[in-house]
Amino acid sequence: MVQFIDLLDRRVFTPVYCAPGTGPLTEALVSRGVEIVPYREDEVSFRRPAAAVAAIYRQAKLLKQWNIDLIHANCFPWNTDLLLAAGIVGIPVIVHVHNPLDVASRNLVRFAARKVLFCSGAVMQNARNLHRIPAKSEVLYNVIDVEAWSRGHSIRSSLGLSEGDIAVGTVAQIVHRKGIDILLETARTLLRERKDLVFVIAGPPMESEKEFGQRMTAIAQEPAFGGRVRFLGSRADIPDLMASLDLFVLPTRAEPLGIVILEAMAAGVPVIASKVGGIPEMLSSPEIGTLVDPLTPEAFAQAIREVLSRPDRGISMGDRGRASLTGRFDSVTGGRQLEGIYLKALGRPALRDHAASLVSPG
């Protein structure tokens, strides 16, 4: 959400953010000069029509009070009271989908939304009952500041990497979906063959999968790995970590898009990743990245062998991957696309009048 707010031309749009409380997100927005509107979401249910009408009326008053011209809301089933209020008073609603979606017949937000944006073609194509919103659907990729991600500095020495080490890394939460177990078994296979590999895994453990995380870190301590698999935990220096890698590997089992892949590509690191979700839309050819299918340790090990056997191919893959982001996943392109979507929804074909854009939580 912060990323998309950063893309807005403040000469044209004044962002306002609805938040039910405070935290790191609201702090980040306030530091950017974004005004925060205290927001309480109320349930809208067919079982309680009077309460639903009252909630919608209350949100309509909020929208008028803040002189809102457009709403951009994350996800589909949330913020129903606010979005229906906007639809009723004629404020354009943009809904942004980042996860699997069912356009349920009883979900009234589909009527209020002028546009439904999907973070990847895969998420859009796999949405259930998409036939209910075909004319409203459009892909708006998550984007990154390519230049910023290409300016990382190597921190190999602080990671304990020697000059001859080949650093194979990933950045992901320590959960089953991200395929951390696949990566460990891939490392087990490859470390039998060569001793110059070091696998680094940056990302936080999740309380919901605490046992899985503990099991993964315990496995990494087994003698077979020789201390060459390292869990780094959460990091605030991911651009520098990316600049320290020789290869980025993401064996995820599901991924709507996978912005961390874009970050690795921007850093010029060759990428090997699962052929799932929106990843093939980023790694759209073998020249800019390697897609792995099936999702097995053997298949990932072979993909890593192939890249490492031809260092020139890895360098070329990293360079071409970075170049491929321009015009597809860079912030300038994303900002222009988002701006066009907003102006069209507002019925303003040119950049002239100022519009207040309210981004709801979600």
C-alpha positions in Angstrom: 0.0 0.0 0.0 2.8 2.4 0.9 4.4 1.6 -2.5 1.3 2.6 -4.5 0.9 5.8 -2.4 4.5 6.7 -3.2 3.7 6.4 -6.9 1.0 9.1 -6.8 1.8 12.6 -8.2 1.0 14.8 -5.2 0.3 17.7 -7.6 -2.7 15.8 -8.7 -3.7 13.4 -5.9 -3.9 14.0 -2.2 -3.7 10.6 -0.4 -5.7 9.9 2.7 -5.6 6.6 4.6 -8.3 5.0 6.6 -6.8 3.1 9.6 -8.5 1.3 12.5 -5.4 2.0 14.7 -1.7 2.9 14.7 1.4 0.9 13.9 4.4 0.7 11.5 2.2 1.2 8.4 0.5 4.4 9.7 3.9 5.7 10.9 5.4 5.1 7.5 2.5 7.0 5.9 2.6 9.9 8.3 6.3 10.3 7.6 5.3 10.7 3.9 2.7 13.4 4.7 -0.3 11.2 4.4 -3.3 12.1 6.6 -4.7 9.3 8.6 -8.5 9.0 9.1 -9.6 7.0 12.1 -11.8 4.2 10.8 -14.0 1.6 12.3 -15.3 -1.2 10.1 -18.7 -2.5 10.8 -20.2 -5.8 9.5 -22.6 -5.6 6.6 -24.8 -8.7 6.8 -28.1 -9.7 5.1 -29.1 -11.1 8.5 -29.0 -7.6 10.1 -30.3 -5.2 7.5 -30.9 -2.3 9.9 -27.4 -2.4 11.3 -26.0 -2.7 7.8 -27.9 0.4 6.6 -26.7 2.3 9.7 -23.1 1.3 9.1 -23.2 2.4 5.4 -24.8 5.7 6.4 -22.1 6.4 8.9 -19.3 5.7 6.4 -21.1 7.9 3.8 -20.9 10.8 6.3 -17.2 10.2 6.7 -16.6 10.3 3.0 -18.4 13.6 2.6 -16.6 15.0 5.7 -13.2 14.3 4.1 -14.3 15.4 0.6 -13.1 12.1 -0.9 -13.2 11.7 -4.7 -12.0 8.1 -5.1 -11.4 5.0 -3.0 -8.6 2.5 -3.6 -9.2 -0.5 -1.3 -7.0 -3.6 -0.8 -8.7 -7.0 -1.2 -12.3 -7.8 -2.0 -14.4 -9.0 0.9 -13.3 -6.3 3.4 -14.4 -2.8 4.0 -17.9 -3.5 2.7 -19.6 -0.7 4.6 -17.2 1.9 3.3 -17.2 0.7 -0.3 -21.0 0.4 -0.5 -21.3 3.9 1.0 -19.0 5.2 -1.7 -21.0 3.4 -4.4 -24.2 4.9 -3.1 -22.9 8.5 -3.0 -21.2 8.1 -6.4 -17.6 8.0 -5.4 -15.5 5.7 -7.7 -14.2 2.5 -6.0 -11.1 0.7 -7.1 -10.6 -2.7 -5.5 -7.2 -4.4 -5.5 -6.8 -8.1 -5.3 -3.6 -9.8 -4.1 -4.8 -13.3 -3.2 -7.2 -16.0 -4.5 -10.7 -14.6 -5.0 -14.2 -15.9 -5.3 -16.5 -13.2 -6.7 -19.4 -14.5 -4.6 -23.0 -13.7 -5.7 -23.8 -12.2 -2.3 -20.8 -9.9 -2.2 -22.2 -6.5 -3.0 -18.8 -4.9 -3.4 -18.7 -6.2 -7.0 -21.5 -3.8 -7.8 -19.8 -0.8 -6.1 -16.4 -1.3 -7.7 -15.7 0.6 -10.9 -12.5 -1.4 -11.4 -11.1 -4.6 -9.9 -7.3 -4.7 -10.1 -5.4 -8.0 -9.9 -1.7 -8.2 -8.9 -1.0 -10.7 -11.6 -2.7 -12.4 -14.6 -2.5 -15.7 -12.7 -4.6 -14.3 -9.8 -7.1 -12.9 -12.2 -7.4 -16.0 -14.3 -7.8 -18.2 -11.3 -10.5 -16.1 -9.7 -13.7 -18.0 -9.2 -16.8 -16.5 -10.9 -14.8 -13.9 -12.7 -17.6 -13.8 -15.3 -19.5 -11.6 -12.8 -17.0 -8.7 -13.3 -15.3 -9.3 -16.7 -15.4 -5.6 -17.9 -14.1 -4.4 -14.6 -11.0 -6.7 -14.4 -7.5 -5.5 -15.1 -4.0 -6.5 -14.1 -1.9 -4.0 -12.2 1.4 -5.5 -11.3 3.2 -4.7 -8.1 6.3 -2.7 -9.0 9.6 -1.7 -7.5 12.2 1.1 -7.7 14.6 -0.7 -9.9 17.4 1.9 -9.4 17.1 1.7 -5.7 17.4 -2.1 -5.6 20.3 -2.1 -8.0 22.4 0.1 -5.5 22.9 -2.5 -2.8 26.4 -3.1 -1.5 27.9 -6.5 -0.8 28.0 -7.5 2.9 29.5 -10.9 2.2 32.2 -10.6 4.9 29.6 -9.9 7.6 27.7 -13.0 6.5 30.8 -15.1 7.0 31.2 -15.7 3.3 34.7 -16.3 2.0 36.0 -15.2 -1.4 35.5 -18.7 -2.9 32.0 -19.3 -1.5 29.0 -19.3 -3.8 26.1 -17.8 -2.0 22.7 -19.2 -2.8 20.0 -17.3 -1.0 16.3 -16.7 -0.5 14.2 -14.2 1.3 10.9 -15.6 2.6 8.9 -16.2 5.7 9.8 -19.5 7.3 6.6 -21.3 6.4 5.7 -24.4 4.4 4.2 -22.5 1.5 7.5 -20.8 0.8 9.2 -24.2 0.2 11.9 -23.8 2.9 11.9 -27.6 3.3 12.5 -28.0 -0.5 15.4 -25.6 -0.3 17.0 -27.5 2.6 16.7 -30.8 0.8 18.1 -29.2 -2.4 21.1 -28.0 -0.3 21.5 -31.5 1.2 21.8 -32.9 -2.3 24.2 -30.2 -3.7 26.5 -30.2 -0.6 27.3 -33.8 -1.2 28.7 -32.8 -4.6 30.6 -29.6 -3.7 31.8 -27.7 -0.6 31.9 -24.2 -2.0 28.1 -23.5 -1.6 26.6 -21.6 1.2 22.8 -21.3 1.5 21.4 -18.2 3.3 17.8 -17.8 4.2 16.5 -14.4 5.3 13.1 -14.1 6.8 11.1 -14.3 10.0 9.6 -17.4 11.5 5.8 -17.3 11.8 4.0 -18.0 15.0 1.3 -19.8 13.1 3.9 -22.3 11.8 6.3 -22.2 14.8 6.8 -26.0 14.8 7.7 -26.0 11.1 10.2 -23.2 11.6 11.8 -25.0 14.5 12.1 -28.2 12.5 13.7 -26.4 9.6 16.4 -24.7 11.8 17.0 -28.0 13.5 17.5 -29.8 10.2 20.0 -27.1 9.1 22.2 -28.0 12.1 22.6 -31.6 11.0 26.2 -32.7 10.3 25.4 -33.3 6.6 25.1 -29.5 6.0 28.4 -28.7 7.6 27.2 -25.3 8.8 26.7 -24.2 5.3 23.0 -23.4 5.7 22.3 -20.2 7.6 19.0 -18.8 8.8 19.5 -15.0 9.1 16.1 -14.0 10.5 14.4 -10.7 9.7 16.7 -8.2 7.9 16.5 -4.5 7.3 19.3 -4.6 4.7 17.8 -6.8 2.0 19.2 -4.7 -0.9 22.7 -5.3 0.5 21.9 -9.0 1.1 20.8 -9.3 -2.6 24.0 -7.7 -3.7 25.9 -10.4 -1.8 24.2 -13.4 -3.5 25.5 -15.3 -6.5 22.1 -17.0 -7.0 18.5 -16.4 -5.8 16.3 -19.4 -5.3 12.6 -19.4 -4.3 11.0 -22.9 -4.2 7.6 -21.5 -3.2 4.5 -23.7 -3.6 2.2 -20.8 -4.3 2.8 -17.1 -5.1 0.3 -14.5 -6.4 3.3 -12.5 -7.8 6.4 -12.7 -5.6 7.8 -9.2 -5.4 11.0 -10.5 -3.8 11.8 -12.0 -7.2 11.6 -8.5 -8.7 14.0 -7.3 -6.1 16.5 -10.0 -6.8 16.2 -9.3 -10.6 16.7 -5.6 -10.0 19.9 -6.5 -8.0 21.2 -8.3 -11.1 21.1 -11.7 -9.3 20.2 -14.7 -11.5 16.8 -16.2 -10.3 15.6 -19.7 -10.1 12.0 -20.0 -8.9 8.9 -22.3 -8.9 6.7 -22.3 -12.0 3.6 -21.3 -10.0 1.2 -18.4 -9.7 2.4 -15.1 -11.2 6.1 -16.0 -11.3 6.1 -17.0 -15.0 4.9 -13.5 -15.7 8.1 -12.1 -14.2 10.5 -14.8 -15.5 8.9 -14.8 -18.9 11.8 -16.4 -20.8 14.8 -18.6 -19.9 17.1 -15.7 -20.7 15.9 -13.8 -17.7 15.3 -16.5 -15.2 14.8 -20.3 -14.6 11.4 -21.7 -13.9 11.3 -25.1 -12.0 8.6 -27.7 -12.4 8.0 -30.1 -10.7 8.7 -28.6 -7.3 11.1 -31.2 -6.0 14.6 -30.9 -4.5 15.9 -32.9 -7.4 14.5 -30.4 -10.0 15.8 -27.4 -8.1 19.2 -29.0 -7.6 19.5 -29.6 -11.4 18.5 -26.0 -12.2 21.2 -24.7 -9.8 23.8 -27.1 -11.4 22.9 -25.8 -14.8 23.4 -22.2 -13.9 26.6 -22.8 -11.9 28.1 -24.9 -14.7 28.1 -21.8 -16.9 29.0 -18.7 -14.9 28.6 -16.5 -18.1 25.0 -17.7 -18.3 24.3 -16.7 -14.8 25.8 -13.2 -15.3 23.8 -12.8 -18.5 20.6 -14.0 -16.8 21.1 -11.4 -14.0 21.8 -8.6 -16.5 18.9 -9.4 -18.7 16.6 -10.0 -15.8 17.3 -6.5 -14.5 16.8 -4.9 -18.0 13.5 -6.8 -18.4 11.9 -4.9 -15.5 11.8 -1.6 -17.3 8.4 -1.1 -18.9 6.9 -4.0 -16.9 7.6 -3.8 -13.2 9.3 -0.5 -12.6 7.8 2.2 -10.5 7.5 4.7 -13.3 5.5 2.4 -15.4 3.3 1.4 -12.5 2.7 5.0 -11.4 1.6 5.9 -14.9 -0.8 3.0 -15.1 -2.3 3.6 -11.7 -2.7 7.3 -12.5 -4.5 6.5 -15.7 -6.8 4.1 -13.9 -7.6 6.8 -11.3 -8.3 9.5 -13.9 -10.4 7.3 -16.0 -12.5 6.3 -13.0 -12.9 10.0 -12.2 -13.8 10.9 -15.7 -10.8 13.1 -16.1 -8.9 12.4 -19.3 -6.0 14.8 -18.5 -3.9 15.7 -15.5 -5.6 18.9 -14.5 -7.8 18.9 -11.3 -6.7 17.7 -8.0 -8.4 14.6 -6.6 -8.4 13.3 -3.1 -7.6 9.6 -3.0 -8.7 7.6 0.0 -7.0 4.2 0.5 -8.8 2.0 2.9 -7.1 -0.7 5.1 -6.8 -4.3 4.0 
